[in-house]
Amino acid sequence: MTAPFPYKLRLPVFCAPMFLVSGPELVIAACKAGVAGAFPTPNTRTTEELDAWMDEIARALNPDDAPWVTNLITHSTNPRLADDLKLVAQHRPPIVITALGSPKPVMETVKGYGGLVFADVVNLKLARKAAEAGVDGMACISAGAGGHTGHLTPFAFISAVREFFDGYITVGGGISDGAGIAGAIAAGADFVYMGTRFLPTVESRAQEGYKRMVLDANADDLIVSAAVTGTPASWLKPSLAAAGYDVENPGGPTKRDYSGDNAKKWRDIWAAGQGVGRSRAIEPVAAVVAELEREYRAAIARFCNKTDAGA
């Protein structure tokens, strides 16, 4: 059985770490609104900038706020991992999520100060390895997720991981409203990983054109391709076309490179998940969370009414 979560949340939601989108403003706003706020360390150009970001976030939050989360790329191509990990030890984010590599490099550091380690996984093989490494939780990236995506449906992923893992499960993949949150929790997840819904917010660092494209798009405007980063990811077709890619045939995988310097390559190629079309306007994170909560409570009430009626 999953242990009680040691941090306060208004909703069982993680505002997912989004490349070139999540900054201190988005993380702080999410935590203040009652959902966990996360950012990937490659969003900072230097370790000095990362130090400043972590300090800003830690100073802005208090014990009644939701926990903040650091996302570390543990792939061998990340040259900053050791230096970033030193800053993690210094600033002690409550939760660290590893991605694109084994969680083992961060376990001793994060566990040492009492933090939780989650592993970002896209298939069952990686999920089993993460469980064997002793992680506290997993971020199960499913089909429909924006950015680097998985191929399993959220329900199938949750069910399969629950067969061998009793830690925290966060699931992401096309979930963009309160009913989706309720459905994921009912299916056995502890939390929902939600990125696209928070992308066109006031506090997001996405370019104005990016936000507008997300507002105007729907799921038919997406394509999954490894041509940009070397890993299958869900991209907005109009941004690929604008960057000169053949939208119907973007090409084969490129060489994997998760260093901050490579960010320029896809700065104007924009990712999104199948939750596109749910956002109606550029609005503050607090407004998004309030709407998600209303939808979540309504979904729970609807479910209870169904079960009470014997449906």
C-alpha positions as CSV (number, residue, x, y, z in Angstrom):
1,M,0.0,0.0,0.0
2,T,1.3,3.5,-0.9
3,A,2.5,5.4,2.1
4,P,0.7,8.7,3.0
5,F,2.1,11.5,1.0
6,P,4.1,13.8,3.3
7,Y,3.2,17.1,1.6
8,K,0.1,19.1,1.3
9,L,-1.8,19.2,-2.0
10,R,-5.0,20.9,-3.0
11,L,-5.3,18.5,-5.9
12,P,-3.3,15.3,-6.7
13,V,-1.5,17.1,-9.6
14,F,2.1,17.8,-10.6
15,C,2.5,20.7,-12.9
16,A,4.9,18.8,-15.1
17,P,8.4,20.1,-15.9
18,M,8.4,21.5,-19.4
19,F,11.5,22.2,-21.4
20,L,12.1,26.0,-22.0
21,V,8.6,26.6,-20.5
22,S,8.8,26.0,-16.7
23,G,10.6,28.6,-14.7
24,P,10.5,29.9,-11.1
25,E,7.3,31.9,-11.8
26,L,5.4,28.8,-13.0
27,V,6.8,26.6,-10.2
28,I,5.9,29.1,-7.5
29,A,2.5,29.8,-8.8
30,A,1.7,26.1,-9.0
31,C,2.8,25.5,-5.5
32,K,0.9,28.5,-4.2
33,A,-2.2,27.3,-6.0
34,G,-1.9,23.9,-4.3
35,V,-0.3,21.6,-6.9
36,A,3.3,20.4,-7.1
37,G,5.4,22.7,-9.4
38,A,8.3,21.2,-11.3
39,F,11.0,22.5,-13.6
40,P,13.8,20.7,-15.6
41,T,17.3,21.8,-14.7
42,P,18.3,22.2,-18.4
43,N,16.0,25.3,-18.5
44,T,18.9,27.1,-16.8
45,R,21.9,27.9,-18.9
46,T,24.5,27.6,-16.1
47,T,24.8,26.1,-12.7
48,E,24.9,29.6,-11.3
49,E,21.5,30.3,-12.8
50,L,20.2,27.1,-11.4
51,D,21.4,28.1,-8.0
52,A,19.5,31.4,-8.3
53,W,16.4,29.6,-9.5
54,M,16.4,27.2,-6.6
55,D,17.1,29.9,-4.1
56,E,14.2,32.0,-5.5
57,I,11.8,29.1,-5.3
58,A,12.7,28.0,-1.9
59,R,12.5,31.5,-0.5
60,A,9.1,32.2,-2.0
61,L,7.4,29.1,-0.6
62,N,6.3,28.2,2.9
63,P,5.4,24.9,4.6
64,D,1.7,25.3,3.8
65,D,2.4,25.4,0.1
66,A,2.6,22.4,-2.2
67,P,6.1,20.9,-2.7
68,W,8.4,22.0,-5.5
69,V,10.1,19.5,-7.7
70,T,13.4,19.4,-9.6
71,N,13.6,17.3,-12.8
72,L,17.2,16.0,-13.4
73,I,18.3,14.5,-16.7
74,T,20.4,11.6,-15.7
75,H,21.3,10.5,-19.3
76,S,25.1,10.2,-20.0
77,T,25.0,13.1,-22.4
78,N,24.1,15.6,-19.6
79,P,27.5,17.2,-18.7
80,R,26.0,19.1,-15.8
81,L,24.6,16.3,-13.8
82,A,27.2,16.2,-11.1
83,D,27.2,20.0,-10.6
84,D,23.4,20.1,-10.6
85,L,23.2,17.4,-8.1
86,K,25.5,19.4,-5.7
87,L,22.9,22.2,-5.9
88,V,20.1,19.7,-5.2
89,A,22.0,18.7,-2.0
90,Q,22.3,22.4,-1.1
91,H,18.7,23.5,-1.7
92,R,16.9,20.3,-0.9
93,P,13.9,20.2,-3.2
94,P,11.3,18.0,-1.6
95,I,11.0,15.8,-4.7
96,V,13.5,15.0,-7.5
97,I,12.3,13.4,-10.7
98,T,14.9,11.7,-12.8
99,A,14.5,11.4,-16.6
100,L,16.1,9.8,-19.6
101,G,18.5,7.7,-17.4
102,S,18.8,5.6,-14.3
103,P,17.7,7.2,-11.0
104,K,20.7,5.6,-9.2
105,P,23.0,8.7,-9.5
106,V,20.7,10.8,-7.3
107,M,19.4,8.3,-4.8
108,E,22.1,8.7,-2.1
109,T,22.0,12.5,-2.3
110,V,18.2,13.0,-2.2
111,K,17.5,10.2,0.3
112,G,20.3,11.7,2.4
113,Y,18.3,14.8,3.2
114,G,14.9,13.1,3.3
115,G,13.7,14.0,-0.1
116,L,11.6,11.7,-2.4
117,V,12.9,10.3,-5.7
118,F,10.6,9.7,-8.6
119,A,11.7,8.2,-11.9
120,D,10.3,9.3,-15.2
121,V,9.5,6.1,-17.1
122,V,8.0,5.4,-20.5
123,N,7.6,1.6,-20.5
124,L,7.5,-1.3,-18.2
125,K,11.2,-2.3,-18.6
126,L,12.2,1.1,-17.3
127,A,9.6,1.0,-14.6
128,R,10.9,-2.3,-13.3
129,K,14.5,-0.9,-13.2
130,A,13.3,2.1,-11.3
131,A,11.5,-0.1,-8.8
132,E,14.6,-2.2,-8.3
133,A,16.6,1.0,-7.7
134,G,14.4,1.8,-4.8
135,V,12.6,4.9,-6.0
136,D,9.7,6.4,-3.9
137,G,7.6,7.0,-7.0
138,M,7.3,6.9,-10.7
139,A,6.1,9.4,-13.3
140,C,4.5,7.1,-15.9
141,I,4.6,8.9,-19.2
142,S,1.9,7.5,-21.3
143,A,0.6,7.8,-24.8
144,G,-0.8,11.3,-25.3
145,A,1.8,13.1,-23.3
146,G,3.5,16.2,-24.6
147,G,7.3,16.3,-25.2
148,H,9.0,13.0,-24.8
149,T,6.1,10.5,-24.7
150,G,5.2,6.9,-24.1
151,H,3.2,4.4,-26.0
152,L,1.0,2.7,-23.3
153,T,-2.4,4.1,-22.4
154,P,-2.5,5.6,-18.9
155,F,-4.9,3.0,-17.6
156,A,-2.9,0.1,-18.9
157,F,0.3,1.6,-17.6
158,I,-1.1,2.2,-14.1
159,S,-2.5,-1.3,-13.9
160,A,0.7,-3.0,-15.0
161,V,3.0,-1.0,-12.7
162,R,0.8,-1.7,-9.7
163,E,1.5,-5.4,-10.2
164,F,5.0,-4.9,-8.9
165,F,5.3,-1.4,-7.4
166,D,3.6,-0.1,-4.2
167,G,5.1,3.4,-4.3
168,Y,3.6,6.6,-5.6
169,I,2.4,6.6,-9.2
170,T,2.1,9.8,-11.1
171,V,0.6,9.3,-14.6
172,G,0.7,11.7,-17.5
173,G,-0.7,11.5,-21.0
174,G,-3.5,13.7,-22.4
175,I,-5.1,14.4,-19.0
176,S,-6.2,18.0,-19.1
177,D,-9.3,18.4,-16.9
178,G,-10.6,17.5,-13.5
179,A,-12.6,14.5,-14.8
180,G,-9.3,13.0,-16.2
181,I,-7.7,13.5,-12.8
182,A,-10.5,11.7,-11.0
183,G,-10.3,8.9,-13.6
184,A,-6.6,8.4,-13.1
185,I,-6.9,8.3,-9.3
186,A,-9.8,5.8,-9.6
187,A,-7.6,3.7,-11.8
188,G,-4.9,3.4,-9.1
189,A,-2.6,6.4,-9.7
190,D,-1.7,8.7,-6.8
191,F,-1.2,11.8,-8.9
192,V,-1.5,13.2,-12.4
193,Y,1.3,14.7,-14.4
194,M,-0.1,17.7,-16.3
195,G,1.8,19.9,-18.6
196,T,-0.1,21.1,-21.6
197,R,-2.9,22.5,-19.5
198,F,-0.4,24.8,-17.8
199,L,1.5,25.7,-20.9
200,P,-0.6,28.7,-22.0
201,T,-0.7,30.3,-18.5
202,V,0.4,33.8,-17.6
203,E,3.4,32.4,-15.5
204,S,4.6,30.1,-18.3
205,R,7.8,31.1,-20.1
206,A,6.4,29.8,-23.4
207,Q,6.6,32.3,-26.2
208,E,3.4,34.2,-27.0
209,G,3.1,32.4,-30.3
210,Y,3.5,29.0,-28.6
211,K,0.7,29.8,-26.2
212,R,-1.5,30.9,-29.0
213,M,-0.8,27.8,-31.0
214,V,-1.7,25.6,-28.0
215,L,-5.0,27.5,-27.6
216,D,-5.8,27.1,-31.3
217,A,-4.7,23.4,-31.7
218,N,-6.4,20.1,-31.1
219,A,-5.1,16.5,-31.0
220,D,-5.1,16.3,-34.8
221,D,-2.5,19.0,-34.9
222,L,0.1,16.7,-33.2
223,I,2.7,14.3,-34.5
224,V,5.0,12.0,-32.6
225,S,8.6,12.0,-34.0
226,A,12.1,11.3,-32.8
227,A,13.6,13.6,-35.5
228,V,14.1,16.6,-33.2
229,T,15.7,15.2,-30.0
230,G,16.4,11.5,-30.8
231,T,13.6,10.4,-28.5
232,P,10.0,10.1,-29.6
233,A,8.2,13.3,-28.7
234,S,4.8,14.9,-29.4
235,W,5.1,18.0,-31.5
236,L,2.8,20.6,-32.8
237,K,2.7,20.2,-36.6
238,P,2.6,23.9,-37.4
239,S,5.8,24.6,-35.4
240,L,7.6,21.7,-37.2
241,A,6.5,23.0,-40.6
242,A,7.7,26.5,-39.7
243,A,11.1,25.0,-38.8
244,G,11.4,23.4,-42.2
245,Y,10.4,19.8,-41.4
246,D,8.2,17.8,-43.7
247,V,5.2,17.3,-41.3
248,E,4.1,14.1,-42.9
249,N,7.7,12.6,-42.8
250,P,9.9,14.5,-40.3
251,G,12.8,12.1,-40.7
252,G,14.6,9.5,-38.6
253,P,16.0,9.9,-35.1
254,T,18.7,12.4,-34.6
255,K,21.6,11.9,-32.2
256,R,20.4,12.2,-28.6
257,D,21.7,15.4,-26.9
258,Y,20.1,16.7,-23.7
259,S,22.6,19.4,-22.9
260,G,21.4,23.0,-22.4
261,D,23.5,24.2,-25.4
262,N,21.4,22.0,-27.7
263,A,18.2,23.9,-26.7
264,K,18.6,26.3,-29.6
265,K,18.0,23.5,-32.0
266,W,14.3,23.1,-31.0
267,R,13.7,26.5,-29.3
268,D,11.0,27.2,-32.0
269,I,9.8,23.7,-32.4
270,W,7.0,23.3,-29.9
271,A,5.7,20.3,-28.0
272,A,2.3,19.6,-26.7
273,G,0.2,16.7,-25.5
274,Q,-3.3,15.5,-26.5
275,G,-4.7,17.8,-23.9
276,V,-4.5,20.6,-26.5
277,G,-7.8,22.3,-27.1
278,R,-8.8,22.2,-23.4
279,S,-7.4,25.7,-22.6
280,R,-9.5,28.6,-23.7
281,A,-7.4,31.6,-22.8
282,I,-4.1,32.7,-21.4
283,E,-4.9,32.9,-17.7
284,P,-3.1,32.6,-14.3
285,V,-2.2,29.3,-12.9
286,A,-4.5,29.9,-9.9
287,A,-7.5,30.2,-12.2
288,V,-6.5,26.9,-14.0
289,V,-6.2,25.0,-10.7
290,A,-9.5,26.4,-9.4
291,E,-11.3,25.2,-12.5
292,L,-9.6,21.8,-12.3
293,E,-10.7,21.5,-8.7
294,R,-14.3,22.3,-9.6
295,E,-14.2,19.7,-12.4
296,Y,-12.5,17.1,-10.1
297,R,-15.2,17.5,-7.4
298,A,-18.0,17.3,-9.9
299,A,-16.5,14.1,-11.4
300,I,-16.2,12.5,-7.9
301,A,-19.9,13.5,-7.1
302,R,-21.0,12.0,-10.5
303,F,-19.2,8.8,-9.7
304,C,-20.7,8.6,-6.2
305,N,-24.1,9.2,-7.6
306,K,-23.6,6.4,-10.2
307,T,-22.5,3.9,-7.5
308,D,-25.2,4.9,-5.1
309,A,-27.7,4.2,-7.9
310,G,-26.2,0.8,-8.5
311,A,-24.9,1.7,-11.9
